[in-house]
Amino acid sequence: PFFPTTNPLNTSTISMNTQTYLGVNYNTHDLYAFYESIVTNQALENITNERSFVLSRSSFAGSGKYTSHWLGDNTSTWDDLYQSIA
C-alpha cells in the first residue's frame, strides 16, 4: 500500500515493472480509465439519446473517440476549464 513519505516516488508507489493479468503495469496503467470512459460514454448516449461529452484526466491510445482529455495542470475553476478547451 502507498504511505506518504519523504522518500523518492519510486519507493512509495507500485513499480512500473509489476506484472498484471493484462501485462506489464507500465503498458497497461491507464487501461482502467480507458475502459471506464468507454462505458461512461455509452451509458450517457443510451440514457440521453444524444451525443455525450465525457472529460477525463487520464488517457490511453484511442481515448479521443470516447472522452476529451483535460491536463488538470491548472487550478480547478470554470475559467481554467474554459481556457483549456476553448
C-alpha positions in Angstrom: 0.0 0.0 0.0 1.0 3.6 -0.5 2.1 5.6 2.6 3.0 9.2 2.0 6.7 9.7 2.9 9.6 12.0 2.0 11.3 9.1 0.2 11.6 9.2 -3.6 8.4 8.4 -5.5 9.7 5.1 -6.9 9.9 3.8 -3.3 6.3 4.7 -2.4 4.3 3.5 -5.4 3.7 0.4 -7.4 6.6 -0.5 -9.7 6.1 0.2 -13.4 7.6 -3.3 -13.9 4.9 -5.1 -12.0 3.2 -7.9 -13.9 -0.6 -7.7 -14.0 -3.1 -10.0 -15.7 -3.0 -7.8 -18.8 0.8 -7.4 -18.9 3.4 -5.1 -17.5 1.9 -2.2 -15.5 3.9 0.4 -17.5 2.0 -0.6 -20.6 -1.5 -1.1 -19.0 -1.6 1.5 -16.2 -4.2 3.7 -17.9 -6.4 0.9 -19.3 -8.9 1.1 -16.4 -9.7 4.8 -17.1 -9.9 4.0 -20.8 -12.5 1.3 -20.4 -14.3 3.4 -17.8 -14.5 6.2 -20.4 -16.0 3.8 -23.0 -18.7 2.6 -20.6 -19.5 6.1 -19.4 -19.8 7.4 -23.0 -22.1 4.5 -24.0 -24.2 4.9 -20.9 -24.7 8.6 -21.4 -25.6 8.2 -25.1 -28.1 5.4 -24.2 -29.7 7.5 -21.5 -30.0 10.8 -23.3 -30.2 9.5 -26.9 -27.7 12.3 -27.7 -24.0 12.7 -28.3 -22.2 12.6 -24.9 -19.4 14.7 -23.5 -17.0 12.9 -21.2 -14.0 14.7 -19.7 -11.1 12.8 -18.2 -7.7 13.4 -16.8 -6.5 10.0 -17.8 -6.0 8.8 -21.3 -4.8 5.9 -23.4 -4.3 5.4 -27.1 -7.7 5.7 -28.7 -9.4 7.5 -25.8 -10.3 10.5 -28.0 -13.1 8.5 -29.5 -14.9 8.3 -26.1 -13.6 11.2 -23.9 -11.9 14.6 -24.0 -8.6 14.9 -22.2 -8.0 17.6 -19.6 -4.5 18.0 -18.5 -5.5 19.1 -15.0 -2.3 21.0 -14.5 -4.1 24.2 -13.7 -6.4 25.3 -10.9 -9.9 23.8 -10.8 -12.0 26.8 -11.8 -14.6 27.2 -14.5 -12.5 29.8 -16.2 -9.5 27.5 -16.3 -11.6 24.7 -17.7 -13.0 27.0 -20.4 -9.5 28.2 -21.3 -8.2 24.6 -21.6 -10.8 23.6 -24.2 -11.6 26.9 -25.9 
